[in-house]
Amino acid sequence: MSYLHQFAFGIYPYIALAIFLLGSLIRFDREQYTWKSDSSQLLHRGSLRVGSILFHVGIIGLFFGHAAGLLTPVWVWDTLGVEHGTKQVVAMVAGGVMGSLCMIGLLILLARRFSNDRLRAVTTFKDKVVMLWILVTLSLGLCSIVLSASHTDGHLMVQFMSWAQHVVTFRGDAAQFIDEAPLLFKLHLFMGMSLFVIFPFTRLVHIWSGFASVGYLGRAYQLVRPR
């Protein structure tokens, strides 16, 4: 196992997590007026609704799917009687569906933004970076599904589960589990972790507000009395 591999998958995950959490906290504390999604609906509606819905449904599904798939202990699946190969096939199908929805939505949003002069003029460098980063990460993920189809025994999937679970439990031997993994998977993993690094510096911070506003759904009705 090379030092570069150990750094990328044994040390870098903690660097990314620290930047993600501390960067978000500092930005919220010092730049609250920039804590927004920078909606462009007033400038040009176009295909915003369909693109946004597809993108958000897809990326939320991918996030929670990855979290549940990687962080659920292997013994839980074994106890439930779910074979590793079966879990991998389910993960491939679910990831393919959600990834396709996300990709279609993202391409619609990209076409909308760069085909309109007003939207193109207000698109910042940070916007371009985050959109390109998500596009590349998503493309690598969809390509990895094709590669996974050639070996559906679940062995590689278990290796990535072991890596993720060793990372979140602060065990220093995490990187060894994916030392022999194909380069495509490693690139997808690295790009995904790096998305957390750029998160605090872009409009992605509005995701925090989305989680915080879930309680809004259960709030009491607001009574408006007539004069």
Residue frames as a rotation matrix with the C-alpha (Angstrom) as fourth column:
MET 1
0.581 0.814 0.000 0.00
0.814 -0.581 0.000 0.00
0.000 0.000 -1.000 0.00
SER 2
-0.279 -0.725 0.630 1.56
0.710 -0.597 -0.373 3.30
0.646 0.344 0.681 -1.11
TYR 3
-0.737 -0.047 -0.674 1.74
0.559 -0.603 -0.569 6.44
-0.380 -0.796 0.471 1.01
LEU 4
-0.902 0.423 -0.092 -0.44
-0.401 -0.738 0.542 8.27
0.161 0.526 0.835 -1.54
HIS 5
-0.263 0.830 -0.492 -3.17
0.104 0.531 0.841 5.67
0.959 0.170 -0.226 -1.14
GLN 6
-0.322 0.086 -0.943 -2.88
0.924 0.244 -0.294 5.82
0.205 -0.966 -0.158 2.66
PHE 7
-0.916 -0.049 -0.399 -3.17
0.171 -0.946 -0.275 9.60
-0.364 -0.319 0.875 2.57
ALA 8
-0.783 0.610 -0.120 -6.08
-0.432 -0.395 0.811 9.71
0.447 0.687 0.573 0.10
PHE 9
0.074 0.890 -0.449 -8.22
-0.216 0.454 0.864 7.11
0.974 0.033 0.226 1.83
GLY 10
0.061 -0.081 -0.995 -6.87
0.848 0.530 0.009 7.00
0.526 -0.844 0.101 5.38
ILE 11
-0.597 -0.374 -0.709 -6.11
0.705 -0.666 -0.242 10.65
-0.382 -0.645 0.662 6.21
TYR 12
-0.962 0.167 0.216 -7.87
0.014 -0.759 0.651 12.80
0.273 0.629 0.728 3.61
PRO 13
-0.140 0.979 -0.149 -11.39
0.572 0.203 0.794 11.72
0.808 0.026 -0.589 4.73
TYR 14
0.169 0.157 -0.973 -10.78
0.966 -0.220 0.133 13.42
-0.193 -0.963 -0.189 8.10
ILE 15
-0.825 -0.465 -0.322 -9.38
0.366 -0.873 0.323 16.54
-0.431 0.149 0.890 6.44
ALA 16
-0.741 0.608 0.287 -12.46
0.160 -0.255 0.954 16.73
0.653 0.752 0.092 4.22
LEU 17
0.145 0.838 -0.525 -14.80
0.809 0.205 0.550 16.23
0.569 -0.505 -0.649 7.18
ALA 18
-0.198 -0.296 -0.934 -13.03
0.845 -0.534 -0.010 18.90
-0.496 -0.792 0.356 9.25
ILE 19
-0.987 -0.158 -0.040 -13.21
0.110 -0.826 0.553 21.46
-0.120 0.541 0.832 6.42
PHE 20
-0.471 0.880 0.068 -16.86
0.377 0.131 0.917 20.54
0.797 0.457 -0.394 5.81
LEU 21
0.296 0.632 -0.716 -17.93
0.906 0.050 0.419 21.07
0.301 -0.773 -0.558 9.43
LEU 22
-0.159 -0.435 -0.886 -15.66
0.732 -0.655 0.190 23.94
-0.663 -0.618 0.422 10.51
GLY 23
-0.954 -0.213 0.211 -15.97
0.299 -0.622 0.724 25.74
-0.023 0.754 0.657 7.18
SER 24
-0.211 0.959 0.190 -19.76
0.571 -0.037 0.820 25.60
0.793 0.282 -0.540 7.33
LEU 25
0.358 0.325 -0.875 -19.76
0.931 -0.196 0.308 26.87
-0.072 -0.925 -0.373 10.91
ILE 26
-0.500 -0.640 -0.583 -17.39
0.563 -0.752 0.344 29.76
-0.658 -0.156 0.737 10.16
ARG 27
-0.880 0.205 0.427 -19.32
0.302 -0.452 0.839 30.80
0.365 0.868 0.336 7.07
PHE 28
0.130 0.983 -0.132 -22.62
0.733 -0.006 0.680 30.76
0.667 -0.186 -0.721 8.96
ASP 29
0.265 -0.090 -0.960 -21.04
0.881 -0.381 0.279 32.85
-0.391 -0.920 -0.022 11.71
ARG 30
-0.442 -0.631 -0.638 -19.31
0.340 -0.776 0.531 35.41
-0.830 0.018 0.558 9.49
GLU 31
-0.934 0.054 -0.354 -21.20
-0.339 -0.449 0.826 35.51
-0.114 0.892 0.438 6.18
GLN 32
-0.512 0.796 0.322 -24.86
0.336 0.531 -0.778 34.81
-0.791 -0.290 -0.539 6.88
TYR 33
0.199 0.605 -0.771 -25.98
-0.518 -0.603 -0.607 37.03
-0.832 0.520 0.194 3.99
THR 34
-0.352 -0.378 -0.856 -24.29
-0.930 0.244 0.275 34.59
0.105 0.893 -0.437 1.59
TRP 35
-0.874 0.077 0.480 -26.03
-0.120 0.922 -0.367 31.58
-0.471 -0.379 -0.797 3.16
LYS 36
0.191 0.949 -0.251 -28.53
-0.543 -0.111 -0.833 30.96
-0.818 0.295 0.494 0.36
SER 37
0.133 -0.055 0.990 -29.16
0.546 0.837 -0.027 28.94
-0.827 0.544 0.142 -2.75
ASP 38
-0.605 -0.352 -0.714 -28.92
-0.269 -0.754 0.600 31.99
-0.749 0.555 0.361 -5.05
SER 39
-0.008 0.711 0.703 -32.09
0.636 0.546 -0.545 31.08
-0.771 0.443 -0.457 -6.90
SER 40
-0.904 -0.351 -0.245 -32.20
0.011 -0.591 0.806 32.31
-0.428 0.726 0.538 -10.50
GLN 41
-0.348 0.850 0.396 -35.94
0.878 0.443 -0.181 31.82
-0.330 0.285 -0.900 -10.96
LEU 42
0.418 0.532 -0.737 -36.63
0.308 -0.846 -0.436 35.57
-0.855 -0.044 -0.517 -11.18
LEU 43
-0.337 -0.635 -0.695 -34.13
-0.502 -0.503 0.704 35.96
-0.796 0.586 -0.150 -14.00
HIS 44
-0.359 0.219 -0.907 -35.36
-0.859 0.302 0.413 33.09
0.364 0.928 0.080 -16.14
ARG 45
0.272 0.535 0.800 -37.78
-0.785 0.604 -0.137 30.30
-0.557 -0.591 0.584 -15.31
GLY 46
-0.267 -0.408 -0.873 -37.28
-0.905 0.416 0.083 28.05
0.330 0.812 -0.481 -18.33
SER 47
0.323 0.303 -0.896 -36.99
-0.145 0.952 0.270 24.38
0.935 0.042 0.352 -17.40
LEU 48
-0.481 -0.586 0.652 -35.99
-0.682 -0.217 -0.699 25.14
0.551 -0.780 -0.295 -13.80
ARG 49
0.210 0.645 0.734 -38.82
-0.964 0.263 0.045 23.20
-0.165 -0.717 0.677 -12.16
VAL 50
0.952 0.198 -0.235 -38.38
-0.251 0.942 -0.223 19.88
0.177 0.271 0.946 -13.93
GLY 51
0.221 -0.953 -0.205 -34.58
-0.031 0.204 -0.979 20.06
0.975 0.223 0.015 -13.81
SER 52
-0.388 -0.356 0.850 -34.51
-0.787 -0.352 -0.507 21.02
0.480 -0.866 -0.143 -10.14
ILE 53
0.514 0.657 0.552 -36.96
-0.840 0.516 0.167 18.30
-0.175 -0.549 0.817 -9.10
LEU 54
0.891 -0.196 -0.409 -35.09
-0.019 0.885 -0.466 15.56
0.453 0.423 0.785 -10.96
PHE 55
-0.044 -0.991 0.124 -31.72
-0.158 -0.116 -0.981 16.75
0.987 -0.062 -0.151 -9.68
HIS 56
-0.316 -0.077 0.946 -32.78
-0.903 -0.283 -0.324 17.06
0.293 -0.956 0.019 -6.04
VAL 57
0.751 0.600 0.275 -34.70
-0.650 0.746 0.147 13.78
-0.117 -0.289 0.950 -5.94
GLY 58
0.751 -0.502 -0.429 -31.73
0.080 0.714 -0.696 12.01
0.655 0.489 0.577 -7.50
ILE 59
-0.208 -0.946 0.247 -29.01
-0.211 -0.204 -0.956 13.51
0.955 -0.251 -0.157 -5.36
ILE 60
-0.036 0.274 0.961 -30.96
-0.996 -0.086 -0.013 13.08
0.080 -0.958 0.276 -2.10
GLY 61
0.917 0.399 -0.010 -31.60
-0.399 0.917 0.000 9.45
0.009 0.004 1.000 -3.01
LEU 62
0.450 -0.835 -0.317 -27.91
0.121 0.409 -0.904 8.95
0.885 0.369 0.285 -3.77
PHE 63
-0.279 -0.583 0.763 -26.81
-0.662 -0.459 -0.593 10.55
0.696 -0.670 -0.258 -0.51
PHE 64
0.159 0.417 0.895 -29.02
-0.954 0.297 0.032 8.47
-0.253 -0.859 0.445 1.74
GLY 65
0.950 0.149 -0.273 -28.48
-0.244 0.903 -0.354 5.37
0.194 0.403 0.894 -0.38
HIS 66
0.134 -0.978 -0.159 -24.71
-0.088 0.148 -0.985 5.67
0.987 0.146 -0.067 -0.05
ALA 67
-0.315 -0.243 0.917 -24.99
-0.871 -0.310 -0.381 6.38
0.377 -0.919 -0.114 3.68
ALA 68
0.521 0.604 0.603 -27.22
-0.787 0.613 0.066 3.38
-0.330 -0.510 0.795 4.36
GLY 69
0.923 -0.129 -0.362 -25.33
-0.119 0.799 -0.590 1.06
0.365 0.588 0.722 2.03
LEU 70
0.078 -0.996 -0.034 -21.84
-0.092 0.027 -0.995 1.90
0.993 0.081 -0.089 3.30
LEU 71
-0.516 -0.357 0.779 -22.48
-0.692 -0.363 -0.625 2.44
0.505 -0.861 -0.060 6.99
THR 72
0.638 0.711 0.297 -24.86
-0.764 0.535 0.361 -0.42
0.097 -0.457 0.884 7.78
PRO 73
-0.231 -0.810 0.539 -22.64
-0.820 0.460 0.341 -3.14
-0.525 -0.363 -0.770 9.34
VAL 74
-0.532 -0.065 -0.844 -22.15
-0.685 0.620 0.384 -6.28
0.498 0.782 -0.375 7.30
TRP 75
-0.990 0.110 -0.089 -23.42
0.142 0.812 -0.566 -8.44
0.010 -0.573 -0.820 10.17
VAL 76
-0.405 0.898 -0.170 -26.81
-0.440 -0.354 -0.825 -6.69
-0.801 -0.260 0.539 9.95
TRP 77
0.034 0.385 -0.922 -27.26
-0.997 0.083 -0.002 -7.84
0.076 0.919 0.386 6.36
ASP 78
-0.722 -0.363 -0.589 -26.01
-0.345 0.927 -0.149 -11.31
0.600 0.096 -0.794 7.26
THR 79
-0.895 0.423 0.143 -28.48
-0.012 0.297 -0.955 -11.50
-0.446 -0.856 -0.261 10.15
LEU 80
-0.054 0.914 -0.403 -31.32
-0.672 -0.331 -0.662 -10.48
-0.739 0.235 0.632 7.85
GLY 81
0.113 0.046 0.993 -30.30
0.366 0.927 -0.085 -13.19
-0.924 0.373 0.088 5.43
VAL 82
0.921 0.161 -0.354 -29.43
-0.223 -0.527 -0.820 -10.78
-0.319 0.834 -0.450 2.61
GLU 83
0.461 -0.781 0.421 -26.63
0.809 0.565 0.162 -12.19
-0.365 0.266 0.892 0.49
HIS 84
-0.166 -0.646 -0.745 -23.81
0.203 -0.762 0.615 -9.86
-0.965 -0.049 0.258 -0.49
GLY 85
-0.893 -0.166 0.418 -24.43
0.422 0.016 0.907 -10.38
-0.157 0.986 0.056 -4.17
THR 86
0.005 0.980 0.200 -28.12
0.969 -0.054 0.243 -9.57
0.249 0.193 -0.949 -3.78
LYS 87
0.457 0.111 -0.883 -27.35
0.555 -0.811 0.185 -6.38
-0.696 -0.574 -0.432 -1.89
GLN 88
-0.594 -0.748 -0.296 -24.91
0.184 -0.484 0.855 -5.34
-0.783 0.454 0.425 -4.59
VAL 89
-0.684 0.400 0.610 -27.50
0.698 0.117 0.707 -5.85
0.211 0.909 -0.359 -7.35
VAL 90
0.416 0.868 -0.271 -30.08
0.909 -0.395 0.129 -3.85
0.005 -0.300 -0.954 -5.39
ALA 91
0.179 -0.449 -0.875 -27.51
0.340 -0.806 0.484 -1.10
-0.923 -0.384 0.008 -4.82
MET 92
-0.827 -0.514 0.226 -26.64
0.352 -0.162 0.922 -1.05
-0.438 0.842 0.315 -8.52
VAL 93
-0.292 0.808 0.512 -30.28
0.877 0.013 0.480 -0.77
0.382 0.589 -0.713 -9.58
ALA 94
0.609 0.549 -0.572 -31.15
0.759 -0.613 0.220 1.88
-0.230 -0.568 -0.790 -7.00
GLY 95
-0.089 -0.748 -0.658 -27.95
0.282 -0.653 0.703 3.81
-0.955 -0.123 0.269 -7.70
GLY 96
-0.801 -0.195 0.566 -28.56
0.579 -0.011 0.815 3.60
-0.153 0.981 0.121 -11.43
VAL 97
0.134 0.945 0.299 -32.10
0.928 -0.226 0.297 4.95
0.349 0.238 -0.907 -11.12
MET 98
0.717 0.139 -0.683 -31.23
0.518 -0.762 0.388 7.77
-0.467 -0.633 -0.618 -8.74
GLY 99
-0.305 -0.918 -0.255 -28.01
0.353 -0.357 0.865 8.55
-0.885 0.174 0.433 -10.58
SER 100
-0.599 0.153 0.786 -29.85
0.794 -0.017 0.608 8.77
0.106 0.988 -0.111 -13.90
LEU 101
0.545 0.838 -0.007 -32.48
0.817 -0.530 0.228 11.09
0.187 -0.130 -0.974 -12.44
CYS 102
0.485 -0.449 -0.751 -29.76
0.352 -0.686 0.637 13.27
-0.801 -0.573 -0.174 -10.97
MET 103
-0.589 -0.775 0.228 -27.78
0.488 -0.116 0.865 13.34
-0.644 0.621 0.446 -14.22
ILE 104
-0.228 0.595 0.771 -30.81
0.911 -0.148 0.384 14.23
0.343 0.790 -0.508 -16.35
GLY 105
0.766 0.548 -0.337 -31.79
0.641 -0.698 0.320 16.99
-0.059 -0.461 -0.885 -13.93
LEU 106
0.169 -0.799 -0.578 -28.24
0.337 -0.504 0.795 18.34
-0.926 -0.328 0.184 -13.81
LEU 107
-0.686 -0.418 0.595 -27.91
0.672 -0.050 0.739 18.41
-0.279 0.907 0.315 -17.59
ILE 108
0.236 0.847 0.476 -31.25
0.885 -0.390 0.255 20.24
0.402 0.361 -0.841 -17.85
LEU 109
0.798 0.047 -0.601 -30.08
0.429 -0.745 0.511 22.82
-0.424 -0.665 -0.614 -15.30
LEU 110
-0.245 -0.957 -0.152 -26.71
0.413 -0.246 0.877 23.22
-0.877 0.152 0.456 -17.04
ALA 111
-0.506 0.130 0.853 -28.38
0.853 -0.070 0.517 23.71
0.127 0.989 -0.076 -20.44
ARG 112
0.601 0.798 0.048 -30.77
0.762 -0.591 0.266 26.25
0.240 -0.123 -0.963 -18.93
ARG 113
0.612 -0.373 -0.697 -28.03
0.369 -0.645 0.669 28.22
-0.700 -0.667 -0.257 -17.22
PHE 114
-0.375 -0.912 -0.166 -25.54
0.221 -0.262 0.939 28.39
-0.900 0.316 0.300 -20.08
SER 115
-0.466 0.281 0.839 -28.05
0.882 0.064 0.468 28.93
0.078 0.958 -0.277 -22.88
ASN 116
0.679 0.724 0.121 -29.44
0.688 -0.685 0.239 32.10
0.256 -0.079 -0.963 -21.33
ASP 117
-0.029 -0.762 0.647 -27.41
0.361 -0.612 -0.704 35.31
0.932 0.213 0.293 -21.39
ARG 118
0.339 0.222 0.914 -28.77
-0.629 -0.669 0.395 36.66
0.699 -0.709 -0.087 -18.10
LEU 119
0.988 0.038 0.147 -28.11
-0.134 0.673 0.728 33.44
-0.071 -0.739 0.670 -16.22
ARG 120
0.516 -0.855 0.052 -24.70
0.757 0.427 -0.495 33.02
0.401 0.295 0.867 -17.75
ALA 121
0.077 -0.482 0.873 -23.77
-0.016 -0.876 -0.482 36.56
0.997 0.023 -0.075 -16.64
VAL 122
0.396 0.133 0.909 -24.58
-0.847 -0.328 0.417 35.89
0.354 -0.935 -0.018 -12.97
THR 123
0.948 -0.111 -0.299 -22.93
0.171 0.968 0.183 32.45
0.269 -0.225 0.936 -12.86
THR 124
0.619 -0.741 0.261 -19.84
-0.765 -0.495 0.412 32.74
-0.176 -0.455 -0.873 -10.67
PHE 125
-0.191 -0.806 -0.560 -16.62
-0.764 0.480 -0.431 30.76
0.617 0.345 -0.708 -10.84
LYS 126
-0.774 -0.064 0.630 -17.65
-0.551 0.559 -0.620 28.85
-0.312 -0.827 -0.468 -7.70
ASP 127
0.313 0.942 0.116 -20.95
-0.651 0.302 -0.697 27.90
-0.692 0.143 0.708 -9.38
LYS 128
0.519 -0.172 -0.837 -19.08
-0.767 0.337 -0.546 26.49
0.376 0.926 0.043 -12.36
VAL 129
-0.584 -0.811 0.007 -16.68
-0.706 0.504 -0.497 24.55
0.400 -0.296 -0.868 -10.15
VAL 130
-0.554 0.392 0.734 -19.41
-0.524 0.522 -0.674 22.90
-0.647 -0.758 -0.084 -8.07
MET 131
0.567 0.797 -0.211 -21.54
-0.656 0.281 -0.701 22.02
-0.499 0.535 0.681 -11.10
LEU 132
0.274 -0.565 -0.778 -18.55
-0.754 0.377 -0.539 20.54
0.597 0.734 -0.323 -12.93
TRP 133
-0.710 -0.581 0.399 -17.47
-0.696 0.491 -0.524 18.66
0.108 -0.649 -0.753 -9.80
ILE 134
-0.110 0.765 0.634 -20.90
-0.534 0.493 -0.687 17.09
-0.838 -0.414 0.354 -9.34
LEU 135
0.682 0.369 -0.631 -21.07
-0.725 0.229 -0.649 16.23
-0.095 0.901 0.424 -13.04
VAL 136
-0.125 -0.826 -0.550 -17.71
-0.736 0.449 -0.506 14.43
0.665 0.342 -0.664 -12.99
THR 137
-0.755 -0.133 0.643 -18.44
-0.611 0.499 -0.614 12.66
-0.239 -0.856 -0.458 -9.69
LEU 138
0.214 0.938 0.271 -21.84
-0.593 0.346 -0.727 11.53
-0.776 -0.005 0.630 -10.95
SER 139
0.558 -0.059 -0.827 -20.37
-0.785 0.286 -0.550 10.33
0.269 0.956 0.113 -14.26
LEU 140
-0.548 -0.824 -0.143 -17.74
-0.685 0.540 -0.490 8.27
0.481 -0.171 -0.860 -12.46
GLY 141
-0.546 0.413 0.729 -20.40
-0.572 0.452 -0.684 6.77
-0.612 -0.791 -0.011 -10.23
LEU 142
0.573 0.802 -0.168 -22.60
-0.646 0.315 -0.695 5.74
-0.505 0.507 0.699 -13.16
CYS 143
0.258 -0.570 -0.780 -19.58
-0.762 0.376 -0.527 4.24
0.594 0.731 -0.337 -14.95
SER 144
-0.708 -0.551 0.442 -18.72
-0.705 0.507 -0.496 2.27
0.049 -0.663 -0.747 -11.81
ILE 145
0.150 0.837 0.526 -22.14
-0.650 0.485 -0.586 0.59
-0.745 -0.254 0.617 -12.03
VAL 146
0.743 0.064 -0.667 -21.21
-0.632 0.397 -0.666 -0.76
0.222 0.916 0.335 -15.46
LEU 147
-0.274 -0.933 -0.235 -17.91
-0.680 0.361 -0.638 -2.05
0.680 -0.015 -0.733 -14.08
SER 148
-0.523 0.128 0.842 -19.68
-0.762 0.373 -0.530 -3.62
-0.382 -0.919 -0.098 -11.07
ALA 149
0.534 0.833 -0.145 -21.93
-0.799 0.442 -0.408 -5.58
-0.276 0.334 0.901 -13.41
SER 150
0.245 -0.523 -0.817 -18.95
-0.602 0.578 -0.551 -7.76
0.760 0.627 -0.173 -14.36
HIS 151
-0.663 -0.402 -0.632 -18.60
0.232 0.692 -0.683 -9.10
0.712 -0.600 -0.365 -10.81
THR 152
-0.001 0.814 0.581 -21.74
-0.601 -0.465 0.650 -9.25
0.799 -0.349 0.490 -8.72
ASP 153
-0.030 -0.065 -0.997 -20.48
0.525 0.848 -0.071 -11.45
0.850 -0.526 0.008 -5.89
GLY 154
0.855 0.468 0.226 -20.51
0.111 -0.590 0.800 -8.47
0.507 -0.659 -0.556 -3.51
HIS 155
0.359 -0.785 -0.505 -16.87
0.933 0.323 0.160 -8.87
0.037 -0.528 0.848 -2.46
LEU 156
-0.576 -0.608 0.547 -15.76
0.624 -0.759 -0.188 -5.40
0.529 0.233 0.816 -3.59
MET 157
0.186 0.747 0.638 -18.87
-0.067 -0.638 0.767 -3.84
0.980 -0.186 -0.068 -2.07
VAL 158
0.850 0.098 -0.517 -18.02
0.464 0.324 0.824 -5.36
0.248 -0.941 0.230 1.31
GLN 159
-0.156 -0.980 -0.121 -14.51
0.977 -0.135 -0.163 -3.92
0.143 -0.144 0.979 1.05
PHE 160
-0.539 0.009 0.842 -15.89
0.167 -0.979 0.117 -0.40
0.826 0.204 0.526 0.58
MET 161
0.629 0.772 0.092 -18.34
-0.023 -0.100 0.995 -0.94
0.777 -0.628 -0.045 3.45
SER 162
0.552 -0.507 -0.662 -15.45
0.832 0.388 0.397 -1.99
0.055 -0.770 0.636 5.68
TRP 163
-0.518 -0.754 0.405 -13.47
0.737 -0.633 -0.236 1.08
0.435 0.177 0.883 4.59
ALA 164
-0.149 0.538 0.830 -16.31
-0.095 -0.843 0.530 3.50
0.984 0.000 0.177 5.36
GLN 165
0.817 0.543 -0.194 -17.11
0.098 0.200 0.975 1.92
0.568 -0.815 0.110 8.71
HIS 166
0.230 -0.819 -0.525 -13.46
0.973 0.210 0.098 1.96
0.030 -0.534 0.845 9.78
VAL 167
-0.550 -0.389 0.739 -13.22
0.447 -0.885 -0.133 5.63
0.705 0.257 0.661 8.80
VAL 168
0.144 0.716 0.683 -16.24
-0.288 -0.630 0.721 6.73
0.947 -0.301 0.115 10.84
THR 169
0.952 0.146 -0.270 -15.06
0.192 0.404 0.894 4.71
0.240 -0.903 0.357 13.84
PHE 170
0.667 -0.715 0.207 -11.59
-0.731 -0.682 0.001 6.32
0.140 -0.152 -0.978 13.66
ARG 171
0.650 -0.510 0.564 -9.64
0.156 0.816 0.557 3.16
-0.744 -0.274 0.610 13.04
GLY 172
0.196 -0.682 -0.704 -6.37
-0.624 -0.641 0.447 3.81
-0.757 0.352 -0.551 11.26
ASP 173
-0.663 -0.508 0.550 -6.41
0.011 0.728 0.686 0.73
-0.748 0.461 -0.477 9.04
ALA 174
0.322 0.942 -0.095 -9.29
-0.098 -0.066 -0.993 1.86
-0.942 0.329 0.071 6.81
ALA 175
0.232 -0.242 -0.942 -7.26
-0.899 -0.422 -0.114 2.45
-0.370 0.874 -0.315 3.64
GLN 176
-0.739 -0.637 0.220 -6.04
-0.522 0.748 0.411 -1.15
-0.426 0.189 -0.885 3.43
PHE 177
-0.170 0.755 0.633 -9.52
0.154 0.655 -0.740 -2.47
-0.973 -0.029 -0.227 2.65
ILE 178
0.849 0.527 0.027 -9.65
0.132 -0.163 -0.978 -0.77
-0.511 0.834 -0.208 -0.77
ASP 179
-0.013 -0.959 -0.284 -5.98
-0.377 -0.259 0.890 -0.99
-0.926 0.118 -0.358 -1.68
GLU 180
-0.810 -0.328 0.487 -6.73
0.227 0.590 0.775 -3.34
-0.541 0.738 -0.403 -4.58
ALA 181
0.236 0.972 -0.018 -9.96
0.420 -0.119 -0.900 -1.65
-0.876 0.205 -0.436 -5.71
PRO 182
0.084 -0.153 0.985 -10.20
0.994 -0.054 -0.093 -0.53
0.068 0.987 0.148 -9.36
LEU 183
-0.840 -0.530 -0.116 -9.01
0.533 -0.846 0.005 3.01
-0.101 -0.058 0.993 -10.11
LEU 184
-0.492 0.726 0.481 -12.46
0.145 -0.477 0.867 4.07
0.859 0.496 0.129 -11.31
PHE 185
0.478 0.682 -0.554 -13.95
0.644 0.157 0.748 3.41
0.597 -0.715 -0.364 -7.87
LYS 186
-0.124 -0.614 -0.779 -11.13
0.951 -0.297 0.082 5.25
-0.281 -0.731 0.621 -6.15
LEU 187
-0.901 -0.183 0.393 -11.58
0.337 -0.865 0.371 8.29
0.272 0.467 0.841 -8.37
HIS 188
-0.025 0.978 0.205 -15.31
0.216 -0.195 0.957 8.34
0.976 0.068 -0.206 -7.67
LEU 189
0.478 0.154 -0.865 -14.63
0.849 0.172 0.500 8.06
0.226 -0.973 -0.048 -3.95
PHE 190
-0.511 -0.763 -0.396 -12.01
0.819 -0.572 0.045 10.82
-0.261 -0.301 0.917 -3.99
MET 191
-0.766 0.292 0.572 -14.24
0.158 -0.777 0.609 13.18
0.622 0.557 0.550 -5.97
GLY 192
0.297 0.934 -0.201 -17.12
0.411 0.065 0.909 12.47
0.862 -0.352 -0.365 -3.60
MET 193
0.243 -0.289 -0.926 -14.99
0.960 -0.065 0.272 13.26
-0.139 -0.955 0.262 -0.54
SER 194
-0.785 -0.618 0.042 -13.66
0.614 -0.767 0.188 16.42
-0.084 0.173 0.981 -2.18
LEU 195
-0.198 0.810 0.552 -17.23
0.394 -0.450 0.802 17.61
0.898 0.376 -0.230 -2.67
PHE 196
0.655 0.384 -0.651 -17.36
0.732 -0.105 0.674 18.01
0.190 -0.917 -0.350 1.11
VAL 197
-0.311 -0.855 -0.416 -14.20
0.869 -0.432 0.239 20.15
-0.385 -0.287 0.877 0.90
ILE 198
-0.900 -0.046 0.432 -15.69
0.292 -0.801 0.523 22.69
0.322 0.597 0.735 -1.51
PHE 199
-0.083 0.972 -0.222 -19.11
0.879 0.176 0.443 22.55
0.469 -0.158 -0.869 0.18
PRO 200
0.142 0.227 -0.963 -18.62
0.842 -0.540 -0.003 25.44
-0.521 -0.811 -0.268 2.68
PHE 201
-0.619 -0.528 -0.581 -17.41
0.173 -0.814 0.555 27.81
-0.766 0.243 0.595 -0.03
THR 202
-0.946 0.311 0.093 -20.33
0.078 -0.061 0.995 27.42
0.315 0.948 0.034 -2.44
ARG 203
-0.356 0.905 0.234 -24.11
-0.847 -0.418 0.327 27.70
0.394 -0.082 0.916 -2.59
LEU 204
-0.226 0.239 -0.944 -24.30
0.070 0.971 0.229 24.08
0.972 -0.014 -0.237 -1.40
VAL 205
-0.980 -0.195 -0.045 -24.46
0.060 -0.072 -0.996 25.39
0.191 -0.978 0.082 2.18
HIS 206
-0.398 0.900 0.177 -28.20
-0.886 -0.427 0.178 25.90
0.235 -0.086 0.968 1.70
ILE 207
-0.133 0.299 -0.945 -28.52
-0.034 0.952 0.306 22.14
0.990 0.073 -0.117 2.24
TRP 208
-0.882 -0.218 -0.417 -27.98
0.400 0.120 -0.909 22.78
0.248 -0.968 -0.019 5.95
SER 209
-0.765 0.643 0.032 -30.99
-0.612 -0.710 -0.349 25.10
-0.202 -0.287 0.936 5.93
GLY 210
-0.155 0.713 -0.684 -33.03
-0.653 0.446 0.613 22.37
0.742 0.541 0.397 4.26
PHE 211
-0.397 -0.045 -0.917 -32.32
0.468 0.849 -0.244 19.96
0.790 -0.526 -0.316 7.12
ALA 212
-0.971 -0.049 -0.235 -32.99
0.231 -0.457 -0.859 22.68
-0.065 -0.888 0.455 9.71
SER 213
-0.651 0.750 -0.114 -36.37
-0.759 -0.648 0.067 23.57
-0.023 0.131 0.991 8.18
VAL 214
-0.708 0.401 -0.581 -37.81
0.115 0.878 0.465 20.04
0.696 0.263 -0.668 8.39
GLY 215
-0.747 0.401 -0.530 -39.49
0.610 0.098 -0.786 21.04
-0.263 -0.911 -0.318 11.66
TYR 216
-0.829 0.435 -0.352 -41.44
-0.495 -0.863 0.099 23.65
-0.261 0.256 0.931 9.71
LEU 217
-0.629 0.594 -0.502 -43.68
-0.217 0.485 0.847 20.87
0.747 0.641 -0.176 8.39
GLY 218
-0.244 0.535 -0.809 -44.97
0.763 0.621 0.180 20.09
0.598 -0.573 -0.560 11.86
ARG 219
-0.987 -0.154 -0.052 -45.37
0.154 -0.782 -0.604 23.63
0.052 -0.604 0.795 13.18
ALA 220
-0.297 0.925 -0.238 -48.71
0.631 0.003 -0.776 24.94
-0.717 -0.381 -0.584 14.42
TYR 221
0.081 0.421 0.904 -50.97
0.946 -0.319 0.064 26.77
0.315 0.849 -0.424 12.01
GLN 222
-0.900 -0.350 -0.259 -50.53
0.404 -0.893 -0.197 30.51
-0.162 -0.282 0.946 11.84
LEU 223
0.055 0.997 -0.047 -53.82
0.961 -0.066 -0.270 32.26
-0.272 -0.030 -0.962 12.53
VAL 224
-0.925 -0.260 0.276 -54.49
0.344 -0.882 0.321 35.46
0.160 0.392 0.906 10.62
ARG 225
-0.259 0.869 -0.422 -57.35
0.747 -0.097 -0.658 37.45
-0.612 -0.486 -0.624 12.11
PRO 226
-0.148 0.276 0.950 -59.45
0.830 -0.487 0.271 39.69
0.537 0.829 -0.157 9.83
ARG 227
-0.972 -0.175 0.154 -59.84
0.088 -0.888 -0.450 43.35
0.216 -0.424 0.879 10.70
